[in-house]
């Protein structure tokens, strides 16, 4: 049975980023993305698996990512 106290409403908008836990199977992430498009046809959003971090240019250089 669904616990109604645990239900949350989300209204995805263009440009939204959805971060799923690192252990999420790619197939489940794909199903989630498809469900978003059923709920809000034409919405343009990004579904990612894992921890999202913003790096500055120095950190990217240390990781071997060089700006061209």
CHARMM-style PDB file with segment names, atoms N, HN, CA, C and O in Angstrom:
ATOM      1  N   UNK     1       0.840  -1.184   0.000  1.00  0.00      PROA
ATOM      2  CA  UNK     1       0.000   0.000   0.000  1.00  0.00      PROA
ATOM      3  C   UNK     1       0.885   1.248   0.000  1.00  0.00      PROA
ATOM      4  O   UNK     1       1.946   1.264   0.625  1.00  0.00      PROA
ATOM      5  N   UNK     2       0.455   2.263  -0.685  1.00  0.00      PROA
ATOM      6  HN  UNK     2      -0.406   2.250  -1.192  1.00  0.00      PROA
ATOM      7  CA  UNK     2       1.210   3.514  -0.767  1.00  0.00      PROA
ATOM      8  C   UNK     2       0.933   4.366   0.468  1.00  0.00      PROA
ATOM      9  O   UNK     2      -0.219   4.592   0.838  1.00  0.00      PROA
ATOM     10  N   UNK     3       2.002   4.830   1.093  1.00  0.00      PROA
ATOM     11  HN  UNK     3       2.938   4.646   0.793  1.00  0.00      PROA
ATOM     12  CA  UNK     3       1.882   5.732   2.238  1.00  0.00      PROA
ATOM     13  C   UNK     3       1.648   7.144   1.704  1.00  0.00      PROA
ATOM     14  O   UNK     3       2.571   7.761   1.172  1.00  0.00      PROA
ATOM     15  N   UNK     4       0.448   7.653   1.836  1.00  0.00      PROA
ATOM     16  HN  UNK     4      -0.302   7.152   2.268  1.00  0.00      PROA
ATOM     17  CA  UNK     4       0.091   8.956   1.273  1.00  0.00      PROA
ATOM     18  C   UNK     4       0.924  10.103   1.853  1.00  0.00      PROA
ATOM     19  O   UNK     4       1.061  11.149   1.219  1.00  0.00      PROA
ATOM     20  N   UNK     5       1.474   9.915   3.043  1.00  0.00      PROA
ATOM     21  HN  UNK     5       1.363   9.066   3.559  1.00  0.00      PROA
ATOM     22  CA  UNK     5       2.318  10.938   3.661  1.00  0.00      PROA
ATOM     23  C   UNK     5       3.644  11.091   2.920  1.00  0.00      PROA
ATOM     24  O   UNK     5       4.304  12.124   3.037  1.00  0.00      PROA
ATOM     25  N   UNK     6       4.035  10.071   2.160  1.00  0.00      PROA
ATOM     26  HN  UNK     6       3.499   9.233   2.065  1.00  0.00      PROA
ATOM     27  CA  UNK     6       5.319  10.079   1.451  1.00  0.00      PROA
ATOM     28  C   UNK     6       5.217  10.621   0.024  1.00  0.00      PROA
ATOM     29  O   UNK     6       6.236  10.749  -0.656  1.00  0.00      PROA
ATOM     30  N   UNK     7       4.025  10.938  -0.433  1.00  0.00      PROA
ATOM     31  HN  UNK     7       3.197  10.835   0.119  1.00  0.00      PROA
ATOM     32  CA  UNK     7       3.839  11.426  -1.803  1.00  0.00      PROA
ATOM     33  C   UNK     7       4.189  12.912  -1.873  1.00  0.00      PROA
ATOM     34  O   UNK     7       3.743  13.708  -1.047  1.00  0.00      PROA
ATOM     35  N   UNK     8       4.988  13.266  -2.865  1.00  0.00      PROA
ATOM     36  HN  UNK     8       5.350  12.619  -3.536  1.00  0.00      PROA
ATOM     37  CA  UNK     8       5.386  14.662  -3.087  1.00  0.00      PROA
ATOM     38  C   UNK     8       5.078  15.031  -4.534  1.00  0.00      PROA
ATOM     39  O   UNK     8       5.288  14.224  -5.440  1.00  0.00      PROA
ATOM     40  N   UNK     9       4.592  16.219  -4.748  1.00  0.00      PROA
ATOM     41  HN  UNK     9       4.421  16.874  -4.011  1.00  0.00      PROA
ATOM     42  CA  UNK     9       4.297  16.685  -6.096  1.00  0.00      PROA
ATOM     43  C   UNK     9       5.502  17.455  -6.629  1.00  0.00      PROA
ATOM     44  O   UNK     9       6.066  18.309  -5.946  1.00  0.00      PROA
ATOM     45  N   UNK    10       5.880  17.134  -7.858  1.00  0.00      PROA
ATOM     46  HN  UNK    10       5.422  16.440  -8.413  1.00  0.00      PROA
ATOM     47  CA  UNK    10       6.962  17.843  -8.528  1.00  0.00      PROA
ATOM     48  C   UNK    10       6.436  18.351  -9.861  1.00  0.00      PROA
ATOM     49  O   UNK    10       5.656  17.670 -10.526  1.00  0.00      PROA
ATOM     50  N   UNK    11       6.853  19.520 -10.242  1.00  0.00      PROA
ATOM     51  HN  UNK    11       7.487  20.073  -9.702  1.00  0.00      PROA
ATOM     52  CA  UNK    11       6.449  20.101 -11.520  1.00  0.00      PROA
ATOM     53  C   UNK    11       7.709  20.407 -12.314  1.00  0.00      PROA
ATOM     54  O   UNK    11       8.230  21.520 -12.241  1.00  0.00      PROA
ATOM     55  N   UNK    12       8.214  19.418 -13.087  1.00  0.00      PROA
ATOM     56  HN  UNK    12       7.791  18.514 -13.147  1.00  0.00      PROA
ATOM     57  CA  UNK    12       9.450  19.648 -13.842  1.00  0.00      PROA
ATOM     58  C   UNK    12       9.278  20.755 -14.876  1.00  0.00      PROA
ATOM     59  O   UNK    12       8.239  20.873 -15.525  1.00  0.00      PROA
ATOM     60  N   UNK    13      10.327  21.559 -15.009  1.00  0.00      PROA
ATOM     61  HN  UNK    13      11.171  21.463 -14.482  1.00  0.00      PROA
ATOM     62  CA  UNK    13      10.347  22.666 -15.969  1.00  0.00      PROA
ATOM     63  C   UNK    13      11.584  22.532 -16.842  1.00  0.00      PROA
ATOM     64  O   UNK    13      12.538  21.847 -16.473  1.00  0.00      PROA
ATOM     65  N   UNK    14      11.571  23.184 -17.995  1.00  0.00      PROA
ATOM     66  HN  UNK    14      10.796  23.740 -18.295  1.00  0.00      PROA
ATOM     67  CA  UNK    14      12.740  23.184 -18.867  1.00  0.00      PROA
ATOM     68  C   UNK    14      13.977  23.629 -18.088  1.00  0.00      PROA
ATOM     69  O   UNK    14      13.939  24.600 -17.333  1.00  0.00      PROA
ATOM     70  N   UNK    15      15.060  22.904 -18.288  1.00  0.00      PROA
ATOM     71  HN  UNK    15      15.091  22.115 -18.902  1.00  0.00      PROA
ATOM     72  CA  UNK    15      16.320  23.240 -17.637  1.00  0.00      PROA
ATOM     73  C   UNK    15      16.541  22.574 -16.295  1.00  0.00      PROA
ATOM     74  O   UNK    15      17.621  22.707 -15.719  1.00  0.00      PROA
ATOM     75  N   UNK    16      15.547  21.857 -15.779  1.00  0.00      PROA
ATOM     76  HN  UNK    16      14.670  21.749 -16.248  1.00  0.00      PROA
ATOM     77  CA  UNK    16      15.722  21.168 -14.500  1.00  0.00      PROA
ATOM     78  C   UNK    16      16.754  20.048 -14.630  1.00  0.00      PROA
ATOM     79  O   UNK    16      16.888  19.430 -15.687  1.00  0.00      PROA
ATOM     80  N   UNK    17      17.477  19.798 -13.541  1.00  0.00      PROA
ATOM     81  HN  UNK    17      17.368  20.299 -12.682  1.00  0.00      PROA
ATOM     82  CA  UNK    17      18.446  18.706 -13.476  1.00  0.00      PROA
ATOM     83  C   UNK    17      18.000  17.785 -12.346  1.00  0.00      PROA
ATOM     84  O   UNK    17      17.827  18.223 -11.208  1.00  0.00      PROA
ATOM     85  N   UNK    18      17.815  16.503 -12.670  1.00  0.00      PROA
ATOM     86  HN  UNK    18      17.955  16.148 -13.594  1.00  0.00      PROA
ATOM     87  CA  UNK    18      17.423  15.506 -11.684  1.00  0.00      PROA
ATOM     88  C   UNK    18      18.622  14.602 -11.420  1.00  0.00      PROA
ATOM     89  O   UNK    18      19.129  13.943 -12.327  1.00  0.00      PROA
ATOM     90  N   UNK    19      19.065  14.582 -10.168  1.00  0.00      PROA
ATOM     91  HN  UNK    19      18.653  15.118  -9.431  1.00  0.00      PROA
ATOM     92  CA  UNK    19      20.225  13.784  -9.770  1.00  0.00      PROA
ATOM     93  C   UNK    19      19.726  12.542  -9.043  1.00  0.00      PROA
ATOM     94  O   UNK    19      19.142  12.634  -7.963  1.00  0.00      PROA
ATOM     95  N   UNK    20      19.964  11.382  -9.645  1.00  0.00      PROA
ATOM     96  HN  UNK    20      20.439  11.308 -10.522  1.00  0.00      PROA
ATOM     97  CA  UNK    20      19.567  10.119  -9.039  1.00  0.00      PROA
ATOM     98  C   UNK    20      20.754   9.533  -8.268  1.00  0.00      PROA
ATOM     99  O   UNK    20      21.903   9.838  -8.588  1.00  0.00      PROA
ATOM    100  N   UNK    21      20.491   8.695  -7.255  1.00  0.00      PROA
ATOM    101  HN  UNK    21      19.557   8.447  -6.996  1.00  0.00      PROA
ATOM    102  CA  UNK    21      21.589   8.110  -6.465  1.00  0.00      PROA
ATOM    103  C   UNK    21      22.585   7.344  -7.343  1.00  0.00      PROA
ATOM    104  O   UNK    21      22.218   6.804  -8.387  1.00  0.00      PROA
ATOM    105  N   UNK    22      23.832   7.305  -6.911  1.00  0.00      PROA
ATOM    106  HN  UNK    22      24.130   7.743  -6.063  1.00  0.00      PROA
ATOM    107  CA  UNK    22      24.922   6.695  -7.679  1.00  0.00      PROA
ATOM    108  C   UNK    22      24.655   5.244  -8.060  1.00  0.00      PROA
ATOM    109  O   UNK    22      25.114   4.810  -9.116  1.00  0.00      PROA
ATOM    110  N   UNK    23      23.944   4.487  -7.262  1.00  0.00      PROA
ATOM    111  HN  UNK    23      23.571   4.839  -6.404  1.00  0.00      PROA
ATOM    112  CA  UNK    23      23.702   3.084  -7.563  1.00  0.00      PROA
ATOM    113  C   UNK    23      22.514   2.825  -8.475  1.00  0.00      PROA
ATOM    114  O   UNK    23      22.164   1.670  -8.717  1.00  0.00      PROA
ATOM    115  N   UNK    24      21.893   3.870  -8.979  1.00  0.00      PROA
ATOM    116  HN  UNK    24      22.177   4.809  -8.782  1.00  0.00      PROA
ATOM    117  CA  UNK    24      20.710   3.709  -9.828  1.00  0.00      PROA
ATOM    118  C   UNK    24      21.081   3.040 -11.148  1.00  0.00      PROA
ATOM    119  O   UNK    24      21.994   3.502 -11.833  1.00  0.00      PROA
ATOM    120  N   UNK    25      20.391   1.962 -11.517  1.00  0.00      PROA
ATOM    121  HN  UNK    25      19.650   1.587 -10.961  1.00  0.00      PROA
ATOM    122  CA  UNK    25      20.672   1.330 -12.807  1.00  0.00      PROA
ATOM    123  C   UNK    25      20.301   2.270 -13.963  1.00  0.00      PROA
ATOM    124  O   UNK    25      19.293   2.973 -13.885  1.00  0.00      PROA
ATOM    125  N   UNK    26      21.103   2.288 -15.029  1.00  0.00      PROA
ATOM    126  HN  UNK    26      21.921   1.717 -15.093  1.00  0.00      PROA
ATOM    127  CA  UNK    26      20.805   3.152 -16.180  1.00  0.00      PROA
ATOM    128  C   UNK    26      19.396   2.940 -16.744  1.00  0.00      PROA
ATOM    129  O   UNK    26      18.757   3.893 -17.190  1.00  0.00      PROA
ATOM    130  N   UNK    27      18.918   1.703 -16.725  1.00  0.00      PROA
ATOM    131  HN  UNK    27      19.437   0.930 -16.363  1.00  0.00      PROA
ATOM    132  CA  UNK    27      17.580   1.417 -17.254  1.00  0.00      PROA
ATOM    133  C   UNK    27      16.510   2.132 -16.415  1.00  0.00      PROA
ATOM    134  O   UNK    27      15.520   2.617 -16.964  1.00  0.00      PROA
ATOM    135  N   UNK    28      16.700   2.198 -15.105  1.00  0.00      PROA
ATOM    136  HN  UNK    28      17.503   1.804 -14.660  1.00  0.00      PROA
ATOM    137  CA  UNK    28      15.748   2.882 -14.233  1.00  0.00      PROA
ATOM    138  C   UNK    28      15.787   4.389 -14.486  1.00  0.00      PROA
ATOM    139  O   UNK    28      14.744   5.044 -14.482  1.00  0.00      PROA
ATOM    140  N   UNK    29      16.976   4.939 -14.704  1.00  0.00      PROA
ATOM    141  HN  UNK    29      17.823   4.407 -14.707  1.00  0.00      PROA
ATOM    142  CA  UNK    29      17.101   6.368 -15.016  1.00  0.00      PROA
ATOM    143  C   UNK    29      16.390   6.681 -16.333  1.00  0.00      PROA
ATOM    144  O   UNK    29      15.750   7.725 -16.464  1.00  0.00      PROA
ATOM    145  N   UNK    30      16.503   5.780 -17.303  1.00  0.00      PROA
ATOM    146  HN  UNK    30      17.022   4.932 -17.197  1.00  0.00      PROA
ATOM    147  CA  UNK    30      15.833   5.966 -18.587  1.00  0.00      PROA
ATOM    148  C   UNK    30      14.308   5.934 -18.404  1.00  0.00      PROA
ATOM    149  O   UNK    30      13.590   6.734 -19.004  1.00  0.00      PROA
ATOM    150  N   UNK    31      13.830   5.020 -17.586  1.00  0.00      PROA
ATOM    151  HN  UNK    31      14.414   4.370 -17.099  1.00  0.00      PROA
ATOM    152  CA  UNK    31      12.399   4.945 -17.303  1.00  0.00      PROA
ATOM    153  C   UNK    31      11.914   6.210 -16.604  1.00  0.00      PROA
ATOM    154  O   UNK    31      10.818   6.696 -16.882  1.00  0.00      PROA
ATOM    155  N   UNK    32      12.735   6.743 -15.694  1.00  0.00      PROA
ATOM    156  HN  UNK    32      13.626   6.348 -15.468  1.00  0.00      PROA
ATOM    157  CA  UNK    32      12.391   7.985 -15.002  1.00  0.00      PROA
ATOM    158  C   UNK    32      12.276   9.136 -16.006  1.00  0.00      PROA
ATOM    159  O   UNK    32      11.334   9.926 -15.946  1.00  0.00      PROA
ATOM    160  N   UNK    33      13.237   9.224 -16.927  1.00  0.00      PROA
ATOM    161  HN  UNK    33      14.002   8.582 -16.975  1.00  0.00      PROA
ATOM    162  CA  UNK    33      13.209  10.281 -17.941  1.00  0.00      PROA
ATOM    163  C   UNK    33      11.965  10.157 -18.822  1.00  0.00      PROA
ATOM    164  O   UNK    33      11.331  11.159 -19.152  1.00  0.00      PROA
ATOM    165  N   UNK    34      11.621   8.934 -19.197  1.00  0.00      PROA
ATOM    166  HN  UNK    34      12.135   8.120 -18.929  1.00  0.00      PROA
ATOM    167  CA  UNK    34      10.420   8.720 -20.004  1.00  0.00      PROA
ATOM    168  C   UNK    34       9.167   9.135 -19.238  1.00  0.00      PROA
ATOM    169  O   UNK    34       8.259   9.735 -19.814  1.00  0.00      PROA
ATOM    170  N   UNK    35       9.113   8.820 -17.945  1.00  0.00      PROA
ATOM    171  HN  UNK    35       9.850   8.333 -17.478  1.00  0.00      PROA
ATOM    172  CA  UNK    35       7.961   9.206 -17.121  1.00  0.00      PROA
ATOM    173  C   UNK    35       7.838  10.724 -17.026  1.00  0.00      PROA
ATOM    174  O   UNK    35       6.727  11.254 -17.011  1.00  0.00      PROA
ATOM    175  N   UNK    36       8.965  11.424 -16.962  1.00  0.00      PROA
ATOM    176  HN  UNK    36       9.867  10.993 -16.974  1.00  0.00      PROA
ATOM    177  CA  UNK    36       8.930  12.887 -16.944  1.00  0.00      PROA
ATOM    178  C   UNK    36       8.287  13.424 -18.214  1.00  0.00      PROA
ATOM    179  O   UNK    36       7.493  14.364 -18.169  1.00  0.00      PROA
ATOM    180  N   UNK    37       8.636  12.818 -19.351  1.00  0.00      PROA
ATOM    181  HN  UNK    37       9.280  12.054 -19.387  1.00  0.00      PROA
ATOM    182  CA  UNK    37       8.093  13.288 -20.623  1.00  0.00      PROA
ATOM    183  C   UNK    37       6.613  12.931 -20.785  1.00  0.00      PROA
ATOM    184  O   UNK    37       5.886  13.615 -21.505  1.00  0.00      PROA
ATOM    185  N   UNK    38       6.172  11.875 -20.127  1.00  0.00      PROA
ATOM    186  HN  UNK    38       6.763  11.319 -19.542  1.00  0.00      PROA
ATOM    187  CA  UNK    38       4.745  11.555 -20.132  1.00  0.00      PROA
ATOM    188  C   UNK    38       3.999  12.567 -19.270  1.00  0.00      PROA
ATOM    189  O   UNK    38       2.926  13.040 -19.645  1.00  0.00      PROA
ATOM    190  N   UNK    39       4.572  12.896 -18.116  1.00  0.00      PROA
ATOM    191  HN  UNK    39       5.444  12.512 -17.812  1.00  0.00      PROA
ATOM    192  CA  UNK    39       3.932  13.830 -17.188  1.00  0.00      PROA
ATOM    193  C   UNK    39       3.888  15.244 -17.747  1.00  0.00      PROA
ATOM    194  O   UNK    39       2.893  15.950 -17.586  1.00  0.00      PROA
ATOM    195  N   UNK    40       4.978  15.660 -18.410  1.00  0.00      PROA
ATOM    196  HN  UNK    40       5.786  15.086 -18.541  1.00  0.00      PROA
ATOM    197  CA  UNK    40       5.071  17.017 -18.964  1.00  0.00      PROA
ATOM    198  C   UNK    40       5.632  16.893 -20.384  1.00  0.00      PROA
ATOM    199  O   UNK    40       6.840  17.013 -20.587  1.00  0.00      PROA
ATOM    200  N   UNK    41       4.760  16.655 -21.364  1.00  0.00      PROA
ATOM    201  HN  UNK    41       3.778  16.558 -21.200  1.00  0.00      PROA
ATOM    202  CA  UNK    41       5.239  16.478 -22.737  1.00  0.00      PROA
ATOM    203  C   UNK    41       6.077  17.672 -23.214  1.00  0.00      PROA
ATOM    204  O   UNK    41       5.702  18.829 -23.024  1.00  0.00      PROA
ATOM    205  N   UNK    42       7.211  17.364 -23.832  1.00  0.00      PROA
ATOM    206  HN  UNK    42       7.516  16.424 -23.986  1.00  0.00      PROA
ATOM    207  CA  UNK    42       8.069  18.414 -24.388  1.00  0.00      PROA
ATOM    208  C   UNK    42       9.039  19.043 -23.401  1.00  0.00      PROA
ATOM    209  O   UNK    42       9.843  19.889 -23.791  1.00  0.00      PROA
ATOM    210  N   UNK    43       8.984  18.649 -22.123  1.00  0.00      PROA
ATOM    211  HN  UNK    43       8.330  17.962 -21.806  1.00  0.00      PROA
ATOM    212  CA  UNK    43       9.904  19.241 -21.141  1.00  0.00      PROA
ATOM    213  C   UNK    43      11.339  18.830 -21.491  1.00  0.00      PROA
ATOM    214  O   UNK    43      11.604  17.686 -21.861  1.00  0.00      PROA
ATOM    215  N   UNK    44      12.252  19.795 -21.363  1.00  0.00      PROA
ATOM    216  HN  UNK    44      12.037  20.725 -21.063  1.00  0.00      PROA
ATOM    217  CA  UNK    44      13.670  19.523 -21.626  1.00  0.00      PROA
ATOM    218  C   UNK    44      14.418  19.605 -20.308  1.00  0.00      PROA
ATOM    219  O   UNK    44      14.628  20.687 -19.760  1.00  0.00      PROA
ATOM    220  N   UNK    45      14.820  18.438 -19.805  1.00  0.00      PROA
ATOM    221  HN  UNK    45      14.650  17.558 -20.250  1.00  0.00      PROA
ATOM    222  CA  UNK    45      15.528  18.379 -18.532  1.00  0.00      PROA
ATOM    223  C   UNK    45      16.611  17.318 -18.638  1.00  0.00      PROA
ATOM    224  O   UNK    45      16.671  16.557 -19.604  1.00  0.00      PROA
ATOM    225  N   UNK    46      17.457  17.286 -17.630  1.00  0.00      PROA
ATOM    226  HN  UNK    46      17.408  17.904 -16.846  1.00  0.00      PROA
ATOM    227  CA  UNK    46      18.594  16.385 -17.607  1.00  0.00      PROA
ATOM    228  C   UNK    46      18.454  15.431 -16.432  1.00  0.00      PROA
ATOM    229  O   UNK    46      18.178  15.857 -15.311  1.00  0.00      PROA
ATOM    230  N   UNK    47      18.645  14.132 -16.690  1.00  0.00      PROA
ATOM    231  HN  UNK    47      18.869  13.786 -17.602  1.00  0.00      PROA
ATOM    232  CA  UNK    47      18.615  13.121 -15.636  1.00  0.00      PROA
ATOM    233  C   UNK    47      20.023  12.551 -15.526  1.00  0.00      PROA
ATOM    234  O   UNK    47      20.554  11.990 -16.485  1.00  0.00      PROA
ATOM    235  N   UNK    48      20.626  12.704 -14.342  1.00  0.00      PROA
ATOM    236  HN  UNK    48      20.195  13.160 -13.563  1.00  0.00      PROA
ATOM    237  CA  UNK    48      21.993  12.251 -14.107  1.00  0.00      PROA
ATOM    238  C   UNK    48      22.018  11.187 -13.024  1.00  0.00      PROA
ATOM    239  O   UNK    48      21.167  11.162 -12.135  1.00  0.00      PROA
ATOM    240  N   UNK    49      23.008  10.309 -13.114  1.00  0.00      PROA
ATOM    241  HN  UNK    49      23.700  10.329 -13.836  1.00  0.00      PROA
ATOM    242  CA  UNK    49      23.223   9.307 -12.072  1.00  0.00      PROA
ATOM    243  C   UNK    49      24.521   9.658 -11.354  1.00  0.00      PROA
ATOM    244  O   UNK    49      25.565   9.804 -11.989  1.00  0.00      PROA
ATOM    245  N   UNK    50      24.455   9.793 -10.039  1.00  0.00      PROA
ATOM    246  HN  UNK    50      23.607   9.674  -9.523  1.00  0.00      PROA
ATOM    247  CA  UNK    50      25.660  10.050  -9.248  1.00  0.00      PROA
ATOM    248  C   UNK    50      25.705  11.457  -8.703  1.00  0.00      PROA
ATOM    249  O   UNK    50      24.778  12.249  -8.877  1.00  0.00      PROA
ATOM    250  N   UNK    51      26.813  11.747  -8.038  1.00  0.00      PROA
ATOM    251  HN  UNK    51      27.565  11.104  -7.897  1.00  0.00      PROA
ATOM    252  CA  UNK    51      27.020  13.032  -7.376  1.00  0.00      PROA
ATOM    253  C   UNK    51      27.418  14.103  -8.383  1.00  0.00      PROA
ATOM    254  O   UNK    51      28.380  13.928  -9.132  1.00  0.00      PROA
ATOM    255  N   UNK    52      26.689  15.197  -8.403  1.00  0.00      PROA
ATOM    256  HN  UNK    52      25.908  15.339  -7.795  1.00  0.00      PROA
ATOM    257  CA  UNK    52      26.986  16.303  -9.308  1.00  0.00      PROA
ATOM    258  C   UNK    52      27.745  17.367  -8.527  1.00  0.00      PROA
ATOM    259  O   UNK    52      27.299  17.831  -7.478  1.00  0.00      PROA
ATOM    260  N   UNK    53      28.912  17.745  -9.068  1.00  0.00      PROA
ATOM    261  HN  UNK    53      29.275  17.368  -9.920  1.00  0.00      PROA
ATOM    262  CA  UNK    53      29.704  18.785  -8.425  1.00  0.00      PROA
ATOM    263  C   UNK    53      30.118  19.803  -9.475  1.00  0.00      PROA
ATOM    264  O   UNK    53      30.286  19.465 -10.647  1.00  0.00      PROA
ATOM    265  N   UNK    54      30.280  21.046  -9.054  1.00  0.00      PROA
ATOM    266  HN  UNK    54      30.143  21.321  -8.102  1.00  0.00      PROA
ATOM    267  CA  UNK    54      30.764  22.085  -9.948  1.00  0.00      PROA
ATOM    268  C   UNK    54      32.241  22.295  -9.654  1.00  0.00      PROA
ATOM    269  O   UNK    54      32.630  22.506  -8.505  1.00  0.00      PROA
ATOM    270  N   UNK    55      33.062  22.237 -10.698  1.00  0.00      PROA
ATOM    271  HN  UNK    55      32.746  22.066 -11.631  1.00  0.00      PROA
ATOM    272  CA  UNK    55      34.500  22.404 -10.539  1.00  0.00      PROA
ATOM    273  C   UNK    55      34.952  23.708 -11.169  1.00  0.00      PROA
ATOM    274  O   UNK    55      34.402  24.147 -12.179  1.00  0.00      PROA
ATOM    275  N   UNK    56      35.969  24.328 -10.558  1.00  0.00      PROA
ATOM    276  HN  UNK    56      36.416  23.971  -9.738  1.00  0.00      PROA
ATOM    277  CA  UNK    56      36.544  25.509 -11.180  1.00  0.00      PROA
ATOM    278  C   UNK    56      37.610  25.056 -12.185  1.00  0.00      PROA
ATOM    279  O   UNK    56      37.914  23.866 -12.268  1.00  0.00      PROA
ATOM    280  N   UNK    57      38.168  25.981 -12.932  1.00  0.00      PROA
ATOM    281  HN  UNK    57      37.921  26.948 -12.864  1.00  0.00      PROA
ATOM    282  CA  UNK    57      39.121  25.642 -13.984  1.00  0.00      PROA
ATOM    283  C   UNK    57      40.364  24.939 -13.439  1.00  0.00      PROA
ATOM    284  O   UNK    57      40.881  24.021 -14.075  1.00  0.00      PROA
ATOM    285  N   UNK    58      40.846  25.356 -12.277  1.00  0.00      PROA
ATOM    286  HN  UNK    58      40.426  26.102 -11.760  1.00  0.00      PROA
ATOM    287  CA  UNK    58      42.031  24.723 -11.683  1.00  0.00      PROA
ATOM    288  C   UNK    58      41.767  23.256 -11.358  1.00  0.00      PROA
ATOM    289  O   UNK    58      42.604  22.395 -11.632  1.00  0.00      PROA
ATOM    290  N   UNK    59      40.610  22.973 -10.777  1.00  0.00      PROA
ATOM    291  HN  UNK    59      39.930  23.672 -10.554  1.00  0.00      PROA
ATOM    292  CA  UNK    59      40.263  21.590 -10.443  1.00  0.00      PROA
ATOM    293  C   UNK    59      40.117  20.736 -11.704  1.00  0.00      PROA
ATOM    294  O   UNK    59      40.500  19.567 -11.712  1.00  0.00      PROA
ATOM    295  N   UNK    60      39.566  21.321 -12.763  1.00  0.00      PROA
ATOM    296  HN  UNK    60      39.255  22.272 -12.757  1.00  0.00      PROA
ATOM    297  CA  UNK    60      39.428  20.582 -14.018  1.00  0.00      PROA
ATOM    298  C   UNK    60      40.809  20.284 -14.614  1.00  0.00      PROA
ATOM    299  O   UNK    60      41.035  19.197 -15.146  1.00  0.00      PROA
ATOM    300  N   UNK    61      41.729  21.247 -14.525  1.00  0.00      PROA
ATOM    301  HN  UNK    61      41.546  22.130 -14.093  1.00  0.00      PROA
ATOM    302  CA  UNK    61      43.084  21.032 -15.031  1.00  0.00      PROA
ATOM    303  C   UNK    61      43.778  19.906 -14.263  1.00  0.00      PROA
ATOM    304  O   UNK    61      44.457  19.070 -14.859  1.00  0.00      PROA
ATOM    305  N   UNK    62      43.604  19.886 -12.920  1.00  0.00      PROA
ATOM    306  HN  UNK    62      43.053  20.565 -12.435  1.00  0.00      PROA
ATOM    307  CA  UNK    62      44.193  18.824 -12.105  1.00  0.00      PROA
ATOM    308  C   UNK    62      43.630  17.451 -12.486  1.00  0.00      PROA
ATOM    309  O   UNK    62      44.328  16.441 -12.393  1.00  0.00      PROA
ATOM    310  N   UNK    63      42.376  17.422 -12.911  1.00  0.00      PROA
ATOM    311  HN  UNK    63      41.810  18.243 -12.987  1.00  0.00      PROA
ATOM    312  CA  UNK    63      41.746  16.165 -13.312  1.00  0.00      PROA
ATOM    313  C   UNK    63      42.095  15.783 -14.752  1.00  0.00      PROA
ATOM    314  O   UNK    63      41.703  14.719 -15.231  1.00  0.00      PROA
ATOM    315  N   UNK    64      42.829  16.653 -15.434  1.00  0.00      PROA
ATOM    316  HN  UNK    64      43.148  17.517 -15.046  1.00  0.00      PROA
ATOM    317  CA  UNK    64      43.223  16.354 -16.810  1.00  0.00      PROA
ATOM    318  C   UNK    64      42.251  16.848 -17.857  1.00  0.00      PROA
ATOM    319  O   UNK    64      42.337  16.446 -19.018  1.00  0.00      PROA
ATOM    320  N   UNK    65      41.320  17.717 -17.470  1.00  0.00      PROA
ATOM    321  HN  UNK    65      41.249  18.043 -16.527  1.00  0.00      PROA
ATOM    322  CA  UNK    65      40.362  18.277 -18.412  1.00  0.00      PROA
ATOM    323  C   UNK    65      40.846  19.673 -18.775  1.00  0.00      PROA
ATOM    324  O   UNK    65      40.747  20.596 -17.966  1.00  0.00      PROA
ATOM    325  N   UNK    66      41.355  19.829 -19.952  1.00  0.00      PROA
ATOM    326  HN  UNK    66      41.436  19.079 -20.609  1.00  0.00      PROA
ATOM    327  CA  UNK    66      41.932  21.111 -20.364  1.00  0.00      PROA
ATOM    328  C   UNK    66      41.006  21.829 -21.315  1.00  0.00      PROA
ATOM    329  O   UNK    66      40.424  21.224 -22.215  1.00  0.00      PROA
ATOM    330  N   UNK    67      40.875  23.132 -21.106  1.00  0.00      PROA
ATOM    331  HN  UNK    67      41.348  23.624 -20.374  1.00  0.00      PROA
ATOM    332  CA  UNK    67      40.045  23.957 -21.985  1.00  0.00      PROA
ATOM    333  C   UNK    67      40.780  24.165 -23.294  1.00  0.00      PROA
ATOM    334  O   UNK    67      41.963  24.505 -23.303  1.00  0.00      PROA
ATOM    335  N   UNK    68      40.091  23.963 -24.380  1.00  0.00      PROA
ATOM    336  HN  UNK    68      39.130  23.687 -24.372  1.00  0.00      PROA
ATOM    337  CA  UNK    68      40.682  24.127 -25.713  1.00  0.00      PROA
ATOM    338  C   UNK    68      40.510  25.540 -26.213  1.00  0.00      PROA
ATOM    339  OT1 UNK    68      40.946  25.861 -27.318  1.00  0.00      PROA
TER     340      UNK     68
END
